[in-house]
Amino acid sequence: MPNKASAKKELRKSKKRILINDKITSNIKDLTKKSRKSLLVKKDDAKTLISATIKALDKAAGKGKIKKNTASRTKSRLMKQLNKK
């Protein structure tokens, strides 16, 4: 437990940041899984799911939640699968 007021505030801030970061990363993982699954089943809504995934990846990379190369690699792999379809 922190003793000083500034340490208490920093603990509150870090807990808040952890929740936000977890929400963003889990959202990206969910969208990526849904996109890949829709590509395997060859659904018609695969393109819209992939565009939503790419948007989420770009937002997260822009805010520094994930690395830019990770976002680029994921987008590239998704588009490669989509174009193969």
C-alpha positions as CSV (number, residue, x, y, z in Angstrom):
1,M,0.0,0.0,0.0
2,P,1.3,3.4,-0.9
3,N,1.8,5.9,2.0
4,K,2.0,9.2,0.2
5,A,-0.9,10.9,-1.6
6,S,1.0,11.1,-4.9
7,A,1.7,7.3,-4.8
8,K,-2.0,6.6,-4.1
9,K,-2.9,8.8,-7.1
10,E,-0.4,7.0,-9.3
11,L,-1.8,3.6,-8.2
12,R,-5.3,4.8,-9.2
13,K,-4.0,6.0,-12.5
14,S,-2.2,2.8,-13.3
15,K,-5.2,0.7,-12.5
16,K,-7.3,2.8,-14.8
17,R,-4.7,2.5,-17.6
18,I,-4.6,-1.3,-17.2
19,L,-8.3,-1.6,-17.6
20,I,-8.3,0.6,-20.7
21,N,-5.4,-1.3,-22.3
22,D,-6.9,-4.7,-21.5
23,K,-10.2,-3.6,-23.1
24,I,-8.4,-2.4,-26.3
25,T,-6.2,-5.5,-26.6
26,S,-9.1,-7.9,-26.0
27,N,-11.2,-6.1,-28.6
28,I,-8.4,-6.4,-31.1
29,K,-8.0,-10.1,-30.4
30,D,-11.8,-10.7,-30.6
31,L,-12.1,-8.9,-33.9
32,T,-9.0,-10.7,-35.4
33,K,-10.4,-14.1,-34.4
34,K,-13.9,-13.3,-35.8
35,S,-12.3,-12.1,-39.1
36,R,-10.2,-15.2,-39.5
37,K,-13.1,-17.4,-38.7
38,S,-15.4,-15.7,-41.2
39,L,-12.6,-16.1,-43.8
40,L,-12.5,-19.8,-43.1
41,V,-16.2,-20.2,-43.4
42,K,-16.2,-17.8,-46.4
43,K,-19.0,-15.6,-45.1
44,D,-20.0,-12.5,-47.0
45,D,-19.4,-10.2,-44.0
46,A,-15.7,-11.0,-43.9
47,K,-14.8,-7.8,-45.6
48,T,-16.6,-5.6,-43.1
49,L,-15.2,-7.5,-40.2
50,I,-11.7,-7.1,-41.6
51,S,-12.2,-3.4,-42.1
52,A,-13.3,-3.0,-38.5
53,T,-10.3,-5.0,-37.4
54,I,-7.9,-2.8,-39.4
55,K,-9.5,0.3,-38.0
56,A,-9.0,-1.0,-34.4
57,L,-5.4,-2.0,-35.1
58,D,-4.6,1.4,-36.6
59,K,-6.2,3.2,-33.6
60,A,-4.3,1.0,-31.1
61,A,-1.0,1.5,-32.9
62,G,-1.5,5.2,-33.1
63,K,-2.1,5.5,-29.4
64,G,0.9,3.2,-28.7
65,K,-1.1,0.4,-27.2
66,I,0.5,-2.1,-29.6
67,K,3.6,-1.7,-31.8
68,K,3.2,-0.4,-35.3
69,N,4.9,-3.3,-36.9
70,T,2.6,-5.7,-35.1
71,A,-0.4,-3.9,-36.4
72,S,1.0,-3.9,-39.9
73,R,1.8,-7.6,-39.8
74,T,-1.6,-8.5,-38.6
75,K,-3.3,-6.3,-41.3
76,S,-1.1,-7.8,-44.0
77,R,-1.9,-11.3,-43.0
78,L,-5.6,-10.6,-42.9
79,M,-5.6,-8.9,-46.3
80,K,-3.6,-11.8,-47.8
81,Q,-6.2,-14.3,-46.6
82,L,-9.0,-12.1,-47.9
83,N,-7.5,-11.7,-51.3
84,K,-6.8,-15.5,-51.5
85,K,-10.5,-16.1,-51.0
